[in-house]
Amino acid sequence: MRHRKHTLVIAGAAATTLLLAACGGGDSSDDAGSNGGGGGEGKTMRVALNQTEEHPSYIALDNFGAYLEENTDGWGIDVFPNETLGAQAEALQLVSDGSVDMAIVSGTQLENLNEDFVVFNLPRVFDDVEHQMSVIHDPEITGELYSSLEESNNFTVLGGFTQGARSVYTDAPVETPADLAGQKIRVQESDLHIAMAEALGGAGTPMAYGELYTGLQSGVVDAAENNEVSYFTQRHYEVAPYFSYTNHLVGLDYMIINTDLLESMSEEDRAAFDEGWTAAHQEHTQLWADATQEAIEGAEAGGATFSEVDDAAFAEPLEALASEFITTDSQQTLYDAARAAAR
């Protein structure tokens, strides 16, 4: 069997602010605001993350912090995993007001603030992880998009971490969209994801991620779509033992930072910060590739079967979603640039 190894709301904010104060946090102006953009000593930046300490995102960010401590004048990172600082929507607001310095948030969160971010959430916009990383870290493509929320929301997008290629898993192998006819596919609550499930051949059924195992087990849903790492770590292979490589979407998380804080860095520290961030997302990509291969092997040991699909049968309906969800010239420009980078 050939396997593909993929390279790798504000409610509650007051309580989170109290937690930050207890952790030594607070108004970042005491630490960095006095720099006035001219530099000076840095601070230990608080980063909100919804993953565990074992996840590639945590490891890469932790190493990013070590790099900053060695190469800047007092800057560092303190990563708060497991949604300690709140869910992504709340963390996004906290970065905006400066209570939290940075956060990892999904593409759908930013799409709610600027609809142009929908482009990088589209199925088949990226061929694979390597293509995705080359696009989202190319300032010629993303420069205006990543700065578009600075004035309105006071945060800057730095780039992102991959979520890997997502495929379908169910209780029988899938080769064409016809094999998913009548199947209820668990998706995230999004018009785009519901349409994506229909393009795959099934019916999109929004469901909380934490309910998916029992949903598959009980038949509330017939299938789901995700990457191999989630498939294995959540033990979904026990209730949906066939993982079929539709590779319909390469998922993406973004790193955002409070704009005022970013602009407070000295020129030298900003250069080191940018170098450290580049090393972090490159390390994350390799860690993701390693975790993906380990997940495949672990799921197979647990009885899962991984198989290829008739890719051409899925290509047309998935790629057609671009014409449905791209509604502005700026979105079309982003999409065309992303696709051109693949060639």
C-alpha positions as CSV (number, residue, x, y, z in Angstrom):
1,M,0.0,0.0,0.0
2,R,1.4,3.4,-0.9
3,H,1.0,6.1,1.7
4,R,1.3,9.8,1.3
5,K,3.6,11.5,3.8
6,H,2.4,15.1,3.9
7,T,5.1,17.6,4.7
8,L,4.1,18.6,7.1
9,V,-17.3,36.4,22.0
10,I,-15.5,38.5,24.3
11,A,-17.5,36.7,27.0
12,G,-15.1,35.4,29.6
13,A,-12.4,38.0,28.8
14,A,-12.6,39.5,32.3
15,A,-11.9,36.1,33.9
16,T,-9.0,35.6,31.5
17,T,-7.6,39.0,32.4
18,L,-7.7,38.0,36.1
19,L,-5.8,34.8,35.2
20,L,-3.2,36.8,33.3
21,A,-2.7,39.1,36.2
22,A,-2.2,36.1,38.5
23,C,0.4,34.8,36.0
24,G,2.2,38.1,36.2
25,G,0.6,39.5,33.1
26,G,-1.3,42.7,32.6
27,D,-1.0,45.8,30.5
28,S,1.9,45.3,28.1
29,S,2.7,49.0,28.2
30,D,4.6,48.5,31.4
31,D,7.0,46.2,29.6
32,A,7.1,47.4,26.0
33,G,4.8,50.4,25.4
34,S,7.5,52.8,26.8
35,N,9.7,51.7,23.9
36,G,7.6,53.9,21.7
37,G,8.8,52.0,18.6
38,G,12.4,53.0,19.3
39,G,13.5,49.8,21.0
40,G,14.7,49.1,24.5
41,E,14.4,46.0,26.7
42,G,11.8,43.5,25.7
43,K,9.3,41.4,27.5
44,T,8.2,37.8,27.9
45,M,5.2,37.5,25.5
46,R,2.2,35.5,26.4
47,V,1.0,33.2,23.6
48,A,-2.5,31.5,23.5
49,L,-2.6,28.0,22.1
50,N,-5.4,25.5,21.9
51,Q,-3.1,22.4,21.7
52,T,-1.3,20.3,24.2
53,E,2.4,20.5,25.3
54,E,3.1,17.5,23.0
55,H,1.7,19.1,19.9
56,P,4.1,20.3,17.2
57,S,2.8,23.8,17.6
58,Y,3.7,24.0,21.3
59,I,7.2,22.5,20.6
60,A,8.0,25.0,17.8
61,L,6.7,28.0,19.8
62,D,8.7,26.9,22.9
63,N,11.8,26.7,20.8
64,F,11.0,30.1,19.3
65,G,11.0,31.5,22.8
66,A,14.4,30.0,23.5
67,Y,15.8,31.6,20.3
68,L,14.5,35.0,21.3
69,E,16.0,34.8,24.7
70,E,19.4,34.1,23.2
71,N,19.2,36.6,20.3
72,T,17.3,39.7,21.5
73,D,17.4,42.2,24.3
74,G,15.0,40.6,26.8
75,W,12.3,39.2,24.5
76,G,10.9,35.8,25.2
77,I,7.8,33.6,24.9
78,D,5.5,32.0,27.5
79,V,3.2,29.5,25.8
80,F,-0.2,28.9,27.4
81,P,-1.5,25.6,25.9
82,N,-4.9,23.8,26.2
83,E,-7.0,26.9,25.8
84,T,-5.8,28.2,29.2
85,L,-6.4,31.7,28.0
86,G,-9.7,30.9,26.4
87,A,-11.0,29.5,23.1
88,Q,-9.7,31.0,19.9
89,A,-12.4,33.7,19.5
90,E,-11.6,35.0,22.9
91,A,-7.8,34.8,22.4
92,L,-8.2,36.8,19.3
93,Q,-10.0,39.6,21.1
94,L,-7.4,39.5,23.9
95,V,-4.6,40.0,21.4
96,S,-6.5,42.9,19.9
97,D,-6.7,44.7,23.3
98,G,-3.2,43.7,24.4
99,S,-4.1,41.5,27.3
100,V,-2.4,38.6,25.4
101,D,0.5,39.2,23.1
102,M,0.2,36.5,20.5
103,A,-2.2,33.6,19.6
104,I,-2.6,30.7,17.2
105,V,-6.0,31.0,15.5
106,S,-7.7,29.1,12.7
107,G,-8.4,30.5,9.3
108,T,-12.1,30.6,9.9
109,Q,-11.6,33.0,12.8
110,L,-9.9,35.6,10.6
111,E,-12.4,35.0,7.8
112,N,-15.0,36.4,10.1
113,L,-13.1,39.7,10.3
114,N,-11.9,39.9,6.7
115,E,-13.6,37.8,4.1
116,D,-10.5,37.7,1.9
117,F,-9.1,35.1,4.3
118,V,-11.7,32.6,2.9
119,V,-9.4,32.1,-0.1
120,F,-6.8,30.1,1.9
121,N,-9.6,28.0,3.4
122,L,-10.8,26.8,0.1
123,P,-10.5,23.1,-0.9
124,R,-7.7,22.5,-3.4
125,V,-6.3,26.0,-3.3
126,F,-3.1,24.3,-2.0
127,D,-1.7,21.1,-3.6
128,D,0.1,20.0,-0.4
129,V,1.8,21.4,2.7
130,E,4.9,22.5,0.9
131,H,2.9,24.6,-1.6
132,Q,0.8,26.0,1.3
133,M,3.9,27.1,3.3
134,S,5.5,28.7,0.3
135,V,2.3,30.8,-0.3
136,I,1.4,31.9,3.2
137,H,5.0,33.0,3.9
138,D,5.4,35.0,0.7
139,P,5.0,38.7,1.5
140,E,4.5,39.4,-2.2
141,I,1.2,37.4,-2.0
142,T,0.1,38.0,1.6
143,G,1.5,41.5,2.5
144,E,-1.7,43.5,2.3
145,L,-3.8,40.6,3.6
146,Y,-1.7,40.2,6.8
147,S,-1.7,43.9,7.6
148,S,-5.4,44.4,6.8
149,L,-6.6,44.0,10.4
150,E,-4.0,46.3,12.0
151,E,-6.0,49.4,12.0
152,S,-9.4,47.9,12.8
153,N,-8.3,45.1,15.3
154,N,-4.7,46.1,16.3
155,F,-3.1,42.8,15.4
156,T,-0.8,41.7,12.6
157,V,-0.7,38.3,11.0
158,L,2.8,36.9,10.9
159,G,2.2,33.7,8.9
160,G,1.0,30.3,10.0
161,F,1.3,26.6,10.9
162,T,-0.1,23.8,8.7
163,Q,-2.9,21.6,9.9
164,G,-1.9,19.1,7.3
165,A,-4.0,17.7,4.4
166,R,-7.5,16.6,5.4
167,S,-9.1,13.4,4.1
168,V,-12.2,11.4,4.7
169,Y,-12.6,8.4,7.0
170,T,-15.6,6.1,7.5
171,D,-16.5,2.5,8.0
172,A,-15.8,1.5,4.4
173,P,-13.2,2.5,1.8
174,V,-14.0,5.4,-0.5
175,E,-12.8,5.7,-4.1
176,T,-15.2,8.2,-5.7
177,P,-17.9,10.7,-4.5
178,A,-20.5,8.1,-5.2
179,D,-19.2,6.0,-2.3
180,L,-20.2,8.9,0.1
181,A,-23.7,9.3,-1.3
182,G,-26.2,9.5,1.5
183,Q,-23.4,9.7,4.1
184,K,-23.5,12.3,6.9
185,I,-20.0,13.8,7.1
186,R,-19.1,15.7,10.2
187,V,-17.7,19.1,9.4
188,Q,-16.9,22.4,11.1
189,E,-19.8,24.8,11.3
190,S,-19.2,26.8,8.2
191,D,-21.1,27.3,4.9
192,L,-17.9,26.5,3.1
193,H,-17.3,23.3,4.9
194,I,-20.9,22.2,4.4
195,A,-20.5,22.9,0.7
196,M,-17.3,21.0,0.7
197,A,-19.0,17.9,2.2
198,E,-21.5,18.0,-0.6
199,A,-18.7,18.3,-3.2
200,L,-17.2,15.1,-1.6
201,G,-20.5,13.4,-2.3
202,G,-22.1,13.4,1.2
203,A,-24.1,15.7,3.4
204,G,-22.3,18.1,5.8
205,T,-23.3,17.7,9.4
206,P,-21.8,20.3,11.8
207,M,-20.8,18.7,15.1
208,A,-18.5,19.6,18.0
209,Y,-15.1,18.0,17.6
210,G,-15.3,16.5,21.1
211,E,-18.5,14.7,20.3
212,L,-17.2,13.1,17.1
213,Y,-16.0,9.7,18.5
214,T,-19.4,8.9,20.0
215,G,-21.1,10.4,16.9
216,L,-19.3,7.9,14.6
217,Q,-19.8,5.1,17.1
218,S,-23.6,5.6,17.4
219,G,-24.2,6.4,13.7
220,V,-25.2,10.0,14.3
221,V,-22.7,10.7,11.5
222,D,-21.3,8.2,9.1
223,A,-18.0,9.8,8.2
224,A,-15.6,12.6,9.1
225,E,-12.7,14.5,7.6
226,N,-9.4,15.5,9.2
227,N,-5.7,14.9,9.1
228,E,-3.9,11.7,10.1
229,V,-2.6,13.1,13.4
230,S,-6.1,14.0,14.7
231,Y,-7.5,10.7,13.3
232,F,-4.9,8.8,15.4
233,T,-4.7,10.9,18.6
234,Q,-8.5,11.0,19.0
235,R,-8.7,7.2,18.3
236,H,-11.2,7.8,15.5
237,Y,-9.7,4.8,13.7
238,E,-11.5,2.6,16.3
239,V,-14.9,3.6,15.0
240,A,-14.1,4.6,11.4
241,P,-11.3,2.2,10.3
242,Y,-11.0,3.3,6.6
243,F,-9.0,6.5,5.9
244,S,-9.3,7.5,2.2
245,Y,-6.9,10.1,0.8
246,T,-9.2,12.6,-0.7
247,N,-6.7,15.4,0.3
248,H,-9.5,17.9,-0.2
249,L,-8.1,20.6,2.0
250,V,-4.8,21.6,3.5
251,G,-5.8,23.2,6.9
252,L,-4.1,26.3,8.3
253,D,-3.6,28.1,11.6
254,Y,-2.4,31.6,11.7
255,M,0.0,33.3,14.2
256,I,-1.2,36.8,15.2
257,I,0.6,39.4,17.3
258,N,-0.6,42.7,18.9
259,T,0.5,45.4,16.4
260,D,1.5,47.9,19.0
261,L,3.8,45.4,20.6
262,L,5.4,44.3,17.3
263,E,6.1,48.0,16.4
264,S,7.7,48.5,19.8
265,M,10.6,46.3,19.0
266,S,14.0,47.8,18.1
267,E,15.2,47.2,14.6
268,E,17.7,44.6,15.7
269,D,15.2,42.8,17.9
270,R,12.6,42.8,15.1
271,A,15.1,41.2,12.7
272,A,15.9,38.5,15.3
273,F,12.2,38.0,15.9
274,D,11.5,37.5,12.2
275,E,14.4,35.1,11.9
276,G,13.1,33.1,14.9
277,W,9.6,33.0,13.5
278,T,10.9,31.6,10.2
279,A,12.8,28.9,12.1
280,A,9.7,28.2,14.1
281,H,7.3,27.6,11.2
282,Q,9.9,25.6,9.3
283,E,10.5,23.4,12.4
284,H,6.7,23.0,12.8
285,T,6.4,21.7,9.3
286,Q,9.0,19.0,9.8
287,L,7.5,18.1,13.2
288,W,4.1,17.8,11.5
289,A,5.6,15.5,8.9
290,D,7.1,13.3,11.5
291,A,3.9,13.2,13.6
292,T,1.9,12.3,10.5
293,Q,4.0,9.3,9.7
294,E,3.9,8.2,13.4
295,A,0.1,8.6,13.3
296,I,-0.2,6.4,10.2
297,E,1.8,3.7,11.7
298,G,-0.1,3.9,15.0
299,A,-3.5,3.8,13.4
300,E,-2.5,0.9,11.2
301,A,-1.3,-1.0,14.3
302,G,-4.8,-0.3,15.7
303,G,-6.5,-1.8,12.6
304,A,-6.9,1.2,10.3
305,T,-6.6,0.9,6.5
306,F,-5.3,3.8,4.4
307,S,-6.1,3.9,0.7
308,E,-5.9,6.1,-2.4
309,V,-9.0,7.5,-4.2
310,D,-9.8,8.3,-7.8
311,D,-8.5,11.9,-7.5
312,A,-9.9,13.0,-10.8
313,A,-13.4,12.2,-9.7
314,F,-13.1,14.5,-6.7
315,A,-11.1,17.3,-8.4
316,E,-13.9,19.0,-10.4
317,P,-16.6,19.3,-7.7
318,L,-14.0,20.5,-5.2
319,E,-12.3,23.0,-7.4
320,A,-15.7,24.4,-8.5
321,L,-16.2,25.7,-4.9
322,A,-13.8,28.5,-5.7
323,S,-16.2,30.1,-8.2
324,E,-19.0,29.9,-5.6
325,F,-17.1,31.4,-2.7
326,I,-14.8,33.9,-4.4
327,T,-16.9,37.0,-4.7
328,T,-14.5,40.0,-4.9
329,D,-11.5,41.0,-7.1
330,S,-9.1,40.9,-4.2
331,Q,-10.1,37.3,-3.4
332,Q,-9.6,36.3,-7.0
333,T,-6.2,38.0,-7.0
334,L,-5.1,36.0,-3.9
335,Y,-6.5,32.8,-5.4
336,D,-4.7,33.3,-8.7
337,A,-1.4,34.0,-7.0
338,A,-1.7,30.9,-4.8
339,R,-2.5,28.7,-7.7
340,A,0.3,30.2,-9.8
341,A,2.8,29.4,-7.0
342,A,1.9,25.7,-7.5
343,R,3.1,25.9,-11.1
